[in-house]
Amino acid sequence: MEYSIRNCELADLPKLVLLCQKHAAFEKADFSIAGKEEALKKALFSEKQRLNCLVVATTDTIVGYASYTFDYSTWDAADFMYMDCLFLEEEVRSFGIGELLIDRLKLIAAEKECANIQWQTPQFNERAIKFYNRIGAKGKDKVRFTLPL
């Protein structure tokens, strides 16, 4: 399979929303597509860009994505990259694409002089945890809370 890793483009948004929906289902999370395309368009492409996204593109579609933001760590007294999502369609897993996405994120984070890249994954996602351990990431036991507003 031939593919490229590139920045998300406007034309990718409908498929990106579908990939987000699949990702949420995989993580057993609620997800509604209502308003997502417009919200992602604003976050990714407005003058006040709040989100960055790489996509894995084939000749006619996208089959994966990694989204990220930048934040500041009080403890490190430095910026860090937060990888919000990394998701690949089932048929393109185990080809090294995930590691290439991480490598690209590492380059971007280094260019921005980030102290590290942080992310999370559910405890039941054993395949991802094995992958993250294999590439040298260190897991931390924490409980994530969400306070609805």
C-alpha positions, 0 to 999 in steps of 0.5 A: 500500500502506498501512503503519505503522511501530511497535514490535514487539508480541508477536503479531509474533514468529512473522512476525519470525522468518520475516523474520529467516530471509529476511534471513539467507538474503539475506545468505547466512548460516546460520539456524535458527528453533529457539528464536528466537521464545522468545529474541526474546521474552525480548530484546524484552519481558522486564524486562531488555530487551536489544533494540529492534525497529521493524516495518513493519506492513500491515493483516494482517502485518509486511513489514519490521523494523529492530532495534537496541541501544545501546552505548558508544563509547570513541573518541567517549566517548558512547553510540551506536545499533547497528542490528543489522538492517534488512530489507524484503520484496522487494515493499515495497522502493523505496517509501521505507520504508527511509529512513522507518525510518532517520529513525525510528531517527535520532529515537530515537538523538537522544532517547537523546543518541547520538553516531551510528548504526552498522551493517554490511552485506555488501559484495555488498549493493550496493543497500543500500550505494547506499541508505546512501550516498544518505542520507549514511552513511559506510562504513568498510573493516573486517573483522568477526570472529565467535568462536564460543563 
